[in-house]
């Protein structure tokens, strides 16, 4: 049997504000058994696809209860929050260090808490439906929310957030004002009462990573973010045949556009894709496959290009696309679109 040992919540445990209530939870002094789901685990583990639940979630739940937000049926819900990514070319890792989360209820004050330790997550490893949990089992007031903010550490000439290129070099990943204002998603979401809501934030790195002149090798991350309710999304998947990959110096990618009958265009255009996917080789079948997950229910246009390496999100570029195909995404299902 594992021995229980005492553990104290760090001083950085969050003070939660809701309306006029402001409280700081005083943790129990009794030991918490290691077999308990509330026993703290190490959070200083970078680049894991499924890091453990954040212990500060318990702090938030207790603070909400102290504010009167957890005492009755129908006034709170449980939230799980993950992050995922669409790819970028010429990189082997894109690591962002997260330090906390804020959520703003409609008409109320933001609920804010910091992680016990910063978490480095390799976003580039989160493709094809993979995601990493930032929060698990967090109790929040039920109802609509105006925005969500991810707190990040990403300063110039720092090593907390960085990008590794396929030439073996490493560069700081700088988010303008990121250390002060974080990454704010203005798209609203709703926490359902008396149940668990699962949300995922999609980082589209193909739109977001820039290498402007004058930064001495540092890269800028201007994130293109969207938050989705996992119960209202589906997946697009398929194969790409040898005919489509025959072009010289082909850098393949599949682009997905909102709406049917869209004329495909590049990332820097007014009709930019909603998401994209790189290809992976299926060793058993020899087919090249793609997966685009977390697409909201609806109609889409799908197109393939060999010119993904030439697509600069800061400029309008001329790319050659295959004949586009229409697709309909259904919640919880996978829609298949193949390219010959």
Buried (B, 14 or more C-beta within 10 A) or exposed (E): EEEBEEBEBBEBBBEBBBEEBEBEBEBEEEEBBBEEEEBBEEBEEEBBBEBEBBBBBBBBBBBBBBBEBBEEEEBBBBBBBBBBBBBBBEBBBBBBBBBBBBBBBEEBBBBBBBBBBBBBBBBBBBBBBBBBBBBBBBBBBBBEBBBBBBBBBBBBEBEBBBBBBEEEEBBBBBBEEBBEEBBEBEEEBBBBBEEEBBBBBBBBBBBBBBBEEEBEEBBBBBBBBBBBBBEBBBBBBBBBEEEBBEEEEBBBBBBBBBEBEBEBBBBBBEEBBBBBBBBEEEEEEEBBBBBBBBBBBBBBBBBBBBBBBBBEBEEEBEBEBBEBBBBEBEEEEBBEBBBE
